[in-house]
């Protein structure tokens, strides 16, 4: 145990307890059960001289009497044992907070207890008299006395016995300094920071070899001396993959981007774990470090993986007041041939009405089959072709889309090779074929497209469904030339950039921003199929406006544009560990020209979201309202429900 010099006095650091806001998910202040014949429930009262509320909470967090209040003991002897066990815990908690002259008294049924004396038979007899009659009163009275201060803080290099110079160990890492409260918990935290700092400097065996605290009770001060061995610098050594029963280990290795000899760091190991977990066939990854360096001064690593069940089936329901209702179902196999190949079959149906609402079942004329859309998609992913960082992607799609602007029918097929340069950066190129028909107010277009899509992706975010830090960039360009067979020669370019900035260490306050751009060159607007033009509005775009309704218009009907601009800003604020609010502003529209024309009106909306954070991601409820509605649009607000953040 750290702070060994204090251990002779029984010091231990109580575990941290998360503060439970509003009692939403249980509370340590649990109400005891009523008096009964089978157990001996008790009331518990904490009295702290000075009435320091933070200190009261510290004592409650350390108290077994408090944490087990809802689980009363069977008899008086067990209750007294529980109370006696709290005496050293209270002292330890007070020492951890820097109160080394503290006095603690515990009384059961008015009888004081002492660790030095034998178990109090008087307390046992008195408490037993409360059975089935009343709660046994238990009191904890604490006089913390003055809080001690640090006088001298020294950190010595175990290799030389001398103080670390600031260039080797910056004071901001140690953080504690003379005059600070002499909290044992702060000293423990300082040791953890020092070790983490040296490990980040490629020293995997950094450790605190000695702690020498000296508490001077009359002067109310404490001196602390830490001896630290940084250990040797090391690189990453051989990496062994273990636990792969049905997944080819070569696939796992292709998602490891470090090479033997690369500098060791905890950040490199965390990045390695994240990239391996992107393999859908795996459920967990644990990276263990070797006990010693190899002959080359590198640290061997052992990657222990756990595989998922290969087959998965799921369904979802989505609804918004502007986009209408939708249902989706899918089936997937995550390890089809033993190489983490993923085959996914997905089907969805959606219904659109002018109001975005559900049809009236009692009024048949309100339901129109023309407003029903659907799509069926099949996708296949073969990762790590021949053990390389190249992945094969094959997709097929059959769709009937229905929006307020157009109706389209199409079949699409695409094949591509993706090369992963790192866990953050990849490039993809391939070929795409699409044959379809699109109808809108400008007429009907039967078309064939054969293109050569090329895209690049950069993603340094920390979470797919709830990013709090990092940047995400996606850019693509697809030419559809006539010489390949396209009936509409054009080039479509798209780009999206989003960034996430956590304002605090725990990421309870996060600013998020998104910018989207698009451009079509090579054909006039009326020659481009309506489903290939750009539109804004709806969930994932400019919330508060109708789905794909923001674009150039003809006879007051959206016809789409040849360029697109979208932007969003959100402030993601966690009120509790599971509840959050998100005020946001969206803006954007589509333009008739091939490049955004800022002479056109850019529509803006604002709203407020509610988030419920779960293990799989946040459940999202957004309510948005246009700042200035489109002419003829009588919607006052729009509601969106989904899983994951909006972007």
Buried (B, 14 or more C-beta within 10 A) or exposed (E): EBBEBBEEEEBBBBEEEEEBEEEEEEEBEBEBBEBEEEBBBBEBEBEBEEEBEEBBBBBBBBBEBBBBBBEBBEBBBBBBBBBBBBBBBBBBBBBBBBBBBBBBBBBBBEBBBEEEEEEBEEBBEBBBEBBEEEBBBBBBBBBBBEBBBBBEBEBBBBEEEEEBEEEEBEEEBBBBEEEBBBBBBBBBBBBEBBBEBBBBBBBBBBBBEEBBBEBEEEEBBBBBBBBBBBBEBBBBBEBBBEBBEEBBBBBBBBBBBBEBEBEBBEEBBEBBBBBBBEBBBBEEBEBEBBEEBBEEEBBBBBBBBEBBEBEBEEEEEBBBBBBBBBBBEBEBBBBBEBBBBBBBBBBBBBBBBEEBBEBEEEEEEEBEEEBBBBBBBBBBBBBBBEEEBBBBBBBBBBBBBBBBBBBBBBEBBBBBEBBBEEBBBBBBEBEBBBBBBBBBBBEEBEBBBBBBBBBBBBBBBBBEEBBBBBBBBBBBBBBBBEEBEBBBBBBBBBBBBBBBBBBEEEBBBBBBBBBBBBBBBBBEBEBBBBBBBBBBBBBBBBBBBBBBBBBBBEEEBBBBBBBBBBBBBBBBBBBBBBBBEBEBBBBBBBBBBBBBBEEBEBBBBBBEBBBEBEEEBBBBBBBBBBEEBBEEEEBEBBBBBBEBBBB
